[in-house]
């Protein structure tokens, strides 16, 4: 990267950027979107595991009691 003279504090030599320092490049955006998708998938999995656990904890004993005590 070619260095150009920029007037600043103490007349520093700064690298001349080809884009403003706040600009987003497509690589960063791709990384963010893929990590967001990964988080979404992970949350979906977590919800699935929680619902399965709740089913194991609540519905199985309820079914057991219902069929066990309703039978003559």
C-alpha positions as YAML, in Angstrom:
chain: A
units: angstrom
residues:
- id: 1
  name: UNK
  ca: [0.00, 0.00, 0.00]
- id: 2
  name: UNK
  ca: [1.49, 3.32, -1.05]
- id: 3
  name: UNK
  ca: [1.97, 5.84, 1.75]
- id: 4
  name: UNK
  ca: [0.95, 9.42, 1.08]
- id: 5
  name: UNK
  ca: [1.52, 12.54, 3.10]
- id: 6
  name: UNK
  ca: [-1.53, 13.48, 5.15]
- id: 7
  name: UNK
  ca: [-1.54, 16.55, 7.36]
- id: 8
  name: UNK
  ca: [-2.46, 15.48, 10.86]
- id: 9
  name: UNK
  ca: [-1.18, 15.46, 14.42]
- id: 10
  name: UNK
  ca: [2.60, 15.66, 14.30]
- id: 11
  name: UNK
  ca: [2.36, 15.38, 10.52]
- id: 12
  name: UNK
  ca: [2.10, 11.57, 10.65]
- id: 13
  name: UNK
  ca: [2.71, 9.32, 7.65]
- id: 14
  name: UNK
  ca: [-0.54, 7.38, 7.32]
- id: 15
  name: UNK
  ca: [-1.43, 4.62, 4.89]
- id: 16
  name: UNK
  ca: [-3.82, 5.99, 2.30]
- id: 17
  name: UNK
  ca: [-6.81, 3.69, 2.53]
- id: 18
  name: UNK
  ca: [-8.66, 2.70, -0.62]
- id: 19
  name: UNK
  ca: [-11.94, 2.95, 1.31]
- id: 20
  name: UNK
  ca: [-13.07, 5.00, 4.31]
- id: 21
  name: UNK
  ca: [-12.26, 3.30, 7.63]
- id: 22
  name: UNK
  ca: [-15.93, 2.71, 8.46]
- id: 23
  name: UNK
  ca: [-16.79, 0.99, 5.18]
- id: 24
  name: UNK
  ca: [-18.04, -2.59, 5.16]
- id: 25
  name: UNK
  ca: [-16.52, -5.04, 2.73]
- id: 26
  name: UNK
  ca: [-18.48, -8.01, 1.42]
- id: 27
  name: UNK
  ca: [-16.22, -10.53, 3.19]
- id: 28
  name: UNK
  ca: [-17.12, -9.10, 6.61]
- id: 29
  name: UNK
  ca: [-20.82, -9.08, 5.72]
- id: 30
  name: UNK
  ca: [-20.62, -12.72, 4.55]
- id: 31
  name: UNK
  ca: [-18.91, -13.71, 7.80]
- id: 32
  name: UNK
  ca: [-21.57, -11.93, 9.85]
- id: 33
  name: UNK
  ca: [-24.47, -13.47, 7.92]
- id: 34
  name: UNK
  ca: [-23.01, -16.99, 8.15]
- id: 35
  name: UNK
  ca: [-22.41, -16.62, 11.90]
- id: 36
  name: UNK
  ca: [-25.98, -15.32, 12.31]
- id: 37
  name: UNK
  ca: [-27.31, -18.34, 10.41]
- id: 38
  name: UNK
  ca: [-25.20, -20.61, 12.60]
- id: 39
  name: UNK
  ca: [-26.64, -18.95, 15.72]
- id: 40
  name: UNK
  ca: [-30.17, -19.36, 14.36]
- id: 41
  name: UNK
  ca: [-29.59, -23.08, 13.68]
- id: 42
  name: UNK
  ca: [-28.10, -23.49, 17.14]
- id: 43
  name: UNK
  ca: [-31.11, -21.77, 18.74]
- id: 44
  name: UNK
  ca: [-33.45, -24.04, 16.77]
- id: 45
  name: UNK
  ca: [-31.56, -27.10, 18.02]
- id: 46
  name: UNK
  ca: [-31.63, -25.78, 21.58]
- id: 47
  name: UNK
  ca: [-35.39, -25.27, 21.44]
- id: 48
  name: UNK
  ca: [-35.82, -28.78, 20.06]
- id: 49
  name: UNK
  ca: [-33.74, -30.27, 22.89]
- id: 50
  name: UNK
  ca: [-35.68, -28.27, 25.49]
- id: 51
  name: UNK
  ca: [-39.04, -29.38, 24.11]
- id: 52
  name: UNK
  ca: [-37.91, -33.02, 24.00]
- id: 53
  name: UNK
  ca: [-36.74, -32.79, 27.61]
- id: 54
  name: UNK
  ca: [-40.01, -31.20, 28.69]
- id: 55
  name: UNK
  ca: [-41.94, -33.96, 26.93]
- id: 56
  name: UNK
  ca: [-39.85, -36.59, 28.71]
- id: 57
  name: UNK
  ca: [-40.33, -34.88, 32.07]
- id: 58
  name: UNK
  ca: [-44.06, -34.08, 31.89]
- id: 59
  name: UNK
  ca: [-45.95, -36.04, 29.25]
- id: 60
  name: UNK
  ca: [-44.54, -39.52, 29.85]
- id: 61
  name: UNK
  ca: [-45.41, -39.61, 33.59]
- id: 62
  name: UNK
  ca: [-48.83, -38.11, 32.85]
- id: 63
  name: UNK
  ca: [-49.53, -40.78, 30.24]
- id: 64
  name: UNK
  ca: [-48.23, -43.44, 32.58]
- id: 65
  name: UNK
  ca: [-50.45, -42.30, 35.45]
- id: 66
  name: UNK
  ca: [-53.46, -41.95, 33.16]
- id: 67
  name: UNK
  ca: [-53.19, -45.45, 31.70]
- id: 68
  name: UNK
  ca: [-52.06, -47.06, 34.93]
- id: 69
  name: UNK
  ca: [-54.81, -45.68, 37.14]
- id: 70
  name: UNK
  ca: [-57.59, -45.67, 34.56]
- id: 71
  name: UNK
  ca: [-57.28, -49.39, 33.95]
- id: 72
  name: UNK
  ca: [-59.58, -51.42, 36.22]
...
